[in-house]
């Protein structure tokens, strides 16, 4: 148990990933919150189509799928069940927790992304759990580090250091006393390392997100426990999460890959992958009642995945890595 004052990054690192941290628990993330992966198998099927498309771009019948922040392997299990016949997939689950029993033996369990693979790296709700420090503007407008104790009590510390101060200036300037920001530099660096692990292919991060033009003035730090949002307390009893400055991550990944990244919302991304919330035609109810009910259920799940104000608002950051374009003849 942490009793001394420290920054939120250190506190969250211990609370989430320490020996008795939240993410070491056997129930896994699914025991506490519902992601797109858990909402519907349509999500895994969409990722399977994205993986198949990546394989076509690479002109390969064998492709790697790296799931960063893999939970208990739910996404990989779903994708492996949905990939088209003939496509050979080397599946890697990147997760700090131990390998769950009964997992598909085709899935390799690892603590870090494998280096030099070719294919798709997919990080669903990973970056929001990369711990970051928090800054708050004091009465004079000076950005100071927010210190915290294990019971969640906070106070202001020293002015934010040079590298983090520059990040704030560039990505999340604090203008008024009391304004807060989550300093996303560790997430930029984590995403850049993930992108750099690919030899060739596509890296995708999916997360709660905001951009510079619409940063929340008081930050987004919160906690989750047993499906409910709770006060963020760094004692290992709850998840600790904050939205991702996805535009900053995009620039960091683009610097590694040498090509621009694309940022859009999940609604648009999934529609391109064949997931929409359109209801089946009513005429189908009489022609094929069972098929109509299946299609109706599927449309309901698709609607949840693409809903405005919900999962559909998640950001999708897509970064290509040295994939030759058709124009280059590669």
matplotlib code that plots the C-alpha trace (Angstrom):
import matplotlib.pyplot as plt

x = [0.0, 1.4, 1.3, 3.5, 2.8, 3.7, 2.7, -0.4, 1.8, 3.7, 0.6, -1.4, 1.5, 1.6, -2.2, -2.8, 0.3, 2.0, 2.3, -1.2, -2.5, -5.9, -4.9, -3.3, -6.8, -8.0, -11.4, -9.6, -11.0, -14.3, -15.1, -15.3, -16.2, -17.6, -15.5, -16.5, -15.0, -17.4, -20.4, -20.6, -18.8, -19.4, -16.3, -14.0, -15.4, -14.7, -11.1, -10.8, -11.8, -9.3, -6.6, -7.6, -7.4, -3.9, -2.8, -4.0, -2.1, 1.0, 0.3, 0.8, -1.1, 0.5, 0.1, 0.7, -2.0, -0.7, -3.3, -1.9, -3.7, -5.3, -7.2, -7.9, -7.6, -11.2, -10.5, -7.9, -10.3, -13.0, -10.8, -9.3, -12.8, -13.8, -10.7, -11.3, -10.1, -6.6, -5.3, -2.6, -2.5, 0.3, -1.5, 0.2, -1.5, 0.4, -0.7, 1.0, -1.4, -0.7, -2.0, -5.6, -6.4, -8.0, -6.8, -6.4, -2.9, -2.4, -2.2, 1.3, 1.2, 3.8, 4.6, 5.8, 4.9, 7.1, 9.6, 9.8, 6.5, 4.4, 0.7, -1.8, -1.1, -4.4, -4.7, -8.3, -8.6, -4.9, -3.6, -6.1, -4.5, -1.0, -0.4, 0.3, 1.0, -1.6, -1.0, -3.1, -2.7, -2.2, -3.5, -0.8, -1.4, 1.7, 1.3, 2.1, 2.2, -0.7, 0.4, -1.7, -1.8, -3.3, -6.6, -7.0, -6.2, -4.4, -2.2, -0.1, 3.6, 6.4, 6.1, 5.9, 9.3, 10.8, 9.8, 6.2, 5.9, 6.7, 4.1, 1.5, 2.4, 2.1, -0.9, -2.8, -2.1, -3.5, -4.8, -6.9, -6.3, -7.7, -7.5, -6.2, -4.5, -3.4, 0.2, 0.1, 3.8, 4.1, 1.3, 2.9, 6.1, 4.3, 2.4, 5.6, 7.3, 4.3, 4.4, 8.1, 7.6, 6.0, 8.3, 5.4, 1.7, -0.9, -1.1, -4.5, -5.3, -9.0, -9.8, -11.7, -10.1, -10.1, -8.1, -6.4, -9.4, -11.7, -9.7, -11.9, -10.8, -10.6, -9.3, -11.0, -9.4, -11.9, -12.2, -14.3, -15.2, -17.7, -19.3, -19.7, -17.8, -16.2, -14.0, -10.4, -8.4, -4.9, -5.2, -5.6, -9.4, -10.5, -9.4, -7.9, -8.4, -8.4, -9.1, -6.3, -4.9, -5.0, -3.8, -0.5, -0.2, -0.8, 2.1, 4.4, 3.5, 3.8, 7.3, 8.3, 6.5, 7.4, 3.8, 0.8, -1.7, -5.5, -7.8, -11.6, -14.4, -15.4, -18.7, -16.9, -14.3, -16.7, -19.0, -16.1, -15.6, -19.2, -20.8, -23.9, -26.9, -29.4, -32.5, -33.4, -36.3, -39.7, -40.5, -37.9, -40.0, -42.6, -40.2, -37.6, -38.8, -35.7, -33.3, -35.1, -34.7, -31.0, -30.6, -32.5, -30.3, -27.2, -28.4, -29.0, -25.4, -24.1, -26.1, -24.4, -20.9, -21.6, -23.8, -23.2, -22.5, -21.3, -18.9, -19.3, -17.5, -14.3, -11.3, -9.6, -5.9, -4.6, -0.9, 0.5, 4.0, 6.1, 3.4, 4.3, 1.6, 0.4, 1.7, 5.3, 5.0, 5.9]
y = [0.0, 3.4, 5.9, 8.7, 11.5, 10.8, 11.7, 10.0, 8.2, 6.4, 5.8, 4.3, 2.1, 0.5, 0.4, -1.2, -3.2, -3.9, -7.4, -7.0, -4.5, -4.3, -5.9, -8.9, -10.0, -13.4, -11.9, -9.6, -6.4, -8.1, -8.5, -4.7, -3.0, -3.8, -3.0, -3.3, -6.8, -7.9, -6.0, -8.1, -10.7, -8.3, -6.3, -9.3, -10.1, -6.6, -6.9, -10.2, -8.4, -5.7, -8.4, -10.0, -6.7, -6.1, -9.5, -8.6, -5.3, -7.2, -9.8, -12.5, -15.6, -15.5, -12.5, -11.6, -10.3, -8.6, -7.7, -5.2, -5.1, -8.4, -8.9, -12.6, -13.2, -12.5, -10.5, -12.9, -15.8, -14.1, -13.1, -16.5, -17.9, -15.4, -15.2, -16.5, -20.0, -20.1, -17.2, -18.3, -16.1, -15.9, -14.5, -12.7, -11.6, -8.8, -8.7, -8.4, -10.9, -14.6, -16.7, -17.8, -21.6, -23.1, -20.4, -21.4, -22.9, -20.9, -17.7, -16.8, -15.0, -12.3, -9.3, -7.1, -6.8, -9.1, -7.3, -7.3, -8.9, -8.2, -7.7, -6.0, -4.6, -3.8, -2.0, -1.8, 0.4, 0.0, 3.6, 4.9, 2.6, 3.7, 5.7, 9.5, 12.3, 15.0, 18.8, 21.6, 25.3, 27.0, 30.4, 32.1, 29.9, 27.8, 24.2, 22.0, 18.3, 16.8, 14.6, 11.8, 9.3, 5.8, 7.1, 9.5, 12.7, 15.2, 18.3, 20.3, 19.7, 21.3, 22.9, 20.5, 19.6, 20.6, 17.7, 17.5, 21.3, 21.3, 18.6, 20.7, 23.8, 21.8, 19.6, 20.7, 24.3, 25.2, 28.8, 29.3, 28.5, 25.1, 23.8, 20.2, 18.1, 14.5, 14.7, 12.2, 12.0, 8.4, 7.3, 9.0, 7.1, 3.8, 4.1, 5.0, 1.8, -0.3, 1.1, 0.6, -3.1, -3.7, -4.4, -3.8, -3.6, -1.6, -0.4, 0.6, 2.1, 2.3, 4.4, 7.1, 10.2, 13.9, 16.3, 19.7, 21.8, 20.1, 19.1, 18.9, 21.7, 19.6, 16.3, 12.9, 10.8, 8.3, 4.8, 1.7, -1.2, -4.0, -2.2, 1.2, 4.5, 5.3, 7.9, 7.3, 6.0, 4.5, 1.6, -1.3, -1.5, -0.1, 0.6, 4.0, 5.5, 8.8, 9.7, 9.7, 12.7, 10.7, 13.5, 13.6, 9.8, 10.1, 12.5, 10.3, 7.2, 9.1, 10.2, 6.5, 5.2, 8.2, 8.4, 10.3, 8.6, 8.7, 9.5, 8.9, 7.7, 4.1, 4.7, 5.5, 2.8, 0.0, 1.0, 0.7, -2.8, -3.8, -3.1, -0.9, -0.6, -0.7, -2.9, -5.7, -5.0, -5.9, -8.0, -10.5, -11.2, -13.2, -14.6, -15.8, -15.3, -17.0, -15.1, -11.9, -12.4, -13.1, -10.1, -7.9, -9.0, -8.4, -4.9, -4.1, -5.1, -3.1, -0.1, -0.3, -0.5, 2.5, 4.6, 8.4, 9.3, 5.7, 3.3, 4.9, 8.0, 6.1, 7.2, 4.9, 5.8, 3.9, 4.0, 2.3, 1.0, 0.8, -0.7, 0.0, 1.8, 0.5, 3.6, 2.8, -0.7, -2.3]
z = [0.0, -1.0, 1.9, 0.6, -1.8, -5.4, -8.9, -10.5, -13.0, -10.3, -8.2, -11.1, -12.2, -8.8, -8.4, -11.8, -12.6, -9.3, -7.8, -6.3, -8.9, -10.4, -13.7, -12.0, -10.8, -12.3, -13.5, -15.9, -17.4, -18.4, -14.7, -14.3, -17.6, -21.0, -24.1, -27.8, -27.7, -25.0, -26.5, -29.7, -31.8, -34.7, -33.4, -33.7, -37.1, -38.2, -37.0, -38.8, -42.0, -41.3, -40.8, -44.1, -45.8, -44.3, -45.6, -49.1, -49.0, -47.9, -50.6, -48.1, -47.0, -43.6, -41.3, -37.6, -35.3, -32.2, -29.6, -27.2, -23.9, -24.7, -21.4, -21.3, -25.1, -25.9, -29.1, -30.5, -29.8, -31.8, -34.6, -35.1, -35.3, -38.0, -40.3, -43.8, -44.7, -46.1, -44.1, -41.7, -38.6, -36.0, -33.0, -30.1, -26.9, -25.2, -21.5, -18.1, -16.4, -16.7, -19.5, -18.8, -18.8, -21.8, -24.3, -27.9, -28.2, -31.4, -29.3, -28.0, -24.7, -24.2, -22.0, -24.8, -28.5, -30.6, -32.7, -36.5, -37.3, -40.4, -40.1, -37.9, -34.4, -32.6, -29.3, -28.0, -24.9, -24.1, -24.3, -21.7, -19.2, -19.8, -16.6, -16.9, -14.6, -14.0, -14.0, -12.6, -13.0, -9.6, -8.6, -10.7, -13.7, -13.2, -14.2, -11.2, -10.8, -8.9, -6.1, -4.7, -1.8, -1.8, -0.4, -3.3, -1.4, -3.7, -3.4, -5.8, -6.1, -8.0, -11.4, -14.2, -15.6, -18.9, -21.2, -19.8, -19.8, -23.5, -24.1, -22.3, -24.3, -27.6, -26.8, -23.8, -22.6, -19.2, -19.2, -16.1, -12.4, -11.5, -15.1, -15.2, -17.9, -18.2, -19.6, -22.4, -23.2, -21.9, -24.2, -27.2, -26.4, -25.8, -29.1, -30.9, -29.5, -30.6, -34.1, -34.2, -33.4, -36.8, -39.7, -42.1, -41.8, -39.9, -36.3, -34.9, -31.5, -30.4, -27.3, -25.5, -27.1, -27.5, -29.7, -28.9, -30.0, -27.6, -24.5, -21.3, -19.0, -15.9, -17.4, -17.6, -14.8, -13.4, -12.0, -12.7, -10.5, -11.2, -14.1, -12.4, -12.6, -9.2, -7.7, -8.9, -5.9, -6.6, -4.1, -6.5, -5.9, -9.2, -12.8, -13.4, -16.8, -18.7, -22.2, -24.7, -26.6, -29.8, -32.0, -30.0, -30.3, -34.0, -34.5, -32.4, -34.5, -37.8, -36.8, -36.5, -39.6, -41.8, -43.2, -41.8, -39.5, -39.8, -36.9, -37.2, -35.0, -34.5, -36.2, -39.5, -39.1, -38.4, -41.2, -43.6, -42.2, -42.9, -39.5, -39.4, -37.2, -40.1, -39.3, -41.7, -44.1, -42.5, -45.5, -44.3, -41.2, -43.2, -45.8, -43.2, -39.6, -38.0, -40.3, -39.5, -35.8, -36.2, -38.4, -36.0, -33.1, -35.2, -36.1, -32.4, -31.6, -34.5, -33.3, -29.9, -31.4, -33.6, -31.3, -31.0, -27.4, -26.8, -28.4, -31.8, -30.5, -29.7, -31.7, -34.2, -34.8, -37.9, -38.7, -41.8, -41.5, -44.7, -46.8, -50.4, -52.4, -55.7, -57.3, -56.2, -57.8, -54.5]

ax = plt.figure().add_subplot(projection="3d")
ax.plot(x, y, z, "-o")
ax.set_aspect("equal")
plt.show()
